[in-house]
Amino acid sequence: MGVYDQLAYPGYAYAATHPARLEVIGRLFGLRPRPAVTSRVLEIGCGDGGNSLSLAQTLPGANILGIDIAPGAIERGARLAEAAGLDNVELRCLDLQALPEDFGSFDYIVAHGVYSWISPRARASLLAAIHRHLASEGIAFVSYNAYPGSYLRDMARDILGYHVRTIEDPQEKLAQAQNLMATIVAIEQPSPYAQVLREHMQRMLNYPDALLFHDDLAEISTPFYFHEFMEHAAHHQLAFLAEADLFESQMTEVPESAERLMQGLPEDVLVREQYLDFFKNRMFRQTLLCHRTVSFDRELDENQIQSFAVSFRADPQQTPPDEPRSTADEPAAETFLTPEGFSMTTSEPIVRAVMHALASAWPAALDFPALLAHASQAVGPEVAQDLIAARLCSVLLQAYLARIVLLNGCPAPLVNRPTTRPQASALARAQCESGARALSSLLHATVLLQDELEPKLLCLLDGTRDTQELSRVCAVPASAIDQALQRLASIGLLEG
């Protein structure tokens, strides 16, 4: 964690760590975690607070505590929190190996980018702290580099480590490492092993500087097999709940040999998860832990869907010309494609109606009663409400597991259309005024501003100016302001 004072690390909002997402998974498995909106959250290794501050702005009724061993990072984050007026977040310079006795308990604990990058003694302290300070039905998020995929990362790390072994200055070390990677990428060796290394280093060249420095040039970077991590967690009386992305635990469209192998494995979720890592050559894990004494059900409770907010970013696609068209008695099929390349195709009227409603609402979420109303309107009063609700629960759960829709314990506090006097979140404005172009959105994700207009415009969005005033101050046509505002709303930077 000390690298945050060697190279300024711009903390990023990371959607998978959001308590409202963790709450969903806990409730699907039958846990009763505290609602995220009123929870107490601890982030271990918070850096300059980018993630913690973003949590605070999206959960104004929660209390967020971020800790890190780097005083410079904590000071930067505290200044930004003050500038943004966030009074529900506190950043403290603490060593997780020496936490105070009266630290209290937390409903959600996040340790992102920590476990693989600290000493064995500190790793033990991390899991011990989670056991000691996690609420009885709380959920902890721990990410780490995983084998077998990280053997490729180890190879790249060894190469870079040798190249920069005599360099002390962090910026020079970073520059020399990037120069070597660019050189390796440019050399067209026909060997399949060389090609794999080139592709991996090309990905690394696209990393932000601080991420490359933290993940691949840090003094400590230790991957683990999943079973090794879970053995360590079990030693601290912690149990595996799930991966933070349930999609990662799915196996679809696999050959019969893989299905037979999986069927022959013991009915042990840890064994099965380990084999999934073998099949997928997994390089990174985001594992959710709970207390070993807590009871939960491995069978997901789809009825819980009725209590979640649902969001969906996708566009309907036209039916390809080579596919058969529907007849008068058969509804047309429609495909919905997400920006990440995940898709669903359906001809079912209630599903199509709900997906169109969600797509129109993005980036806002809709609650289940609103979706039920859209579905009911699509099929008419002759279909019973309870049957429609049951069908919706089933469809939305499967869409969630397939990364089509997002589920949240509470909707994000944003608007999907600019208001008469648009207002950007206070945190985004404070970040922008400090010179940042990567901002924390109200979707708890990091978004990038474009061109020269957006940064200038966003700093003015305090809710006191209409489009005409913004046009005059920015010296651009009102139509350009409208277009920019709509994009800022679409990426979750405008609040109501």
Secondary structure, DSSP 8 states (H G I E B T S, - for coil): -THHHHTT------GGG-HHHHHHHHHHTT-----GGG-EEEEES-TTSHHHHHHHHH-TTSEEEEEES-HHHHHHHHHHHHHHT--SEEEEE--GGG--TT---EEEEEETT-GGGS-HHHHHHHHHHHHHHEEEEEEEEEEEEBTTTHHHHHHHHHHHHHHTTT---HHHHHHHHHHHHHHHHH-----HHHHHHHHHHHHHHTS-HHHHHHHHSSS----B-HHHHHHHHHHTTEEEEEESSGGGG---S--HHHHHHHHTS-S-HHHHHHHHHHHHT--EEEEEEEETT----SS--GGGGGGSEEE---EEE---TTS----TTS---EEEE-TTS-EEEE--HHHHHHHHHHHHHTTS-EEHHHHHHHHHHHH-TTS-HHHHHHHHHHHHHHHHHTTSSEEESS--S--SS--SS-EE-HHHHHHHHTT-SEEE-TTSSEEE--TTHHHHHHHH-BSS--HHHHHHHHTS-HHHHHHHHHHHHHTT-EE-
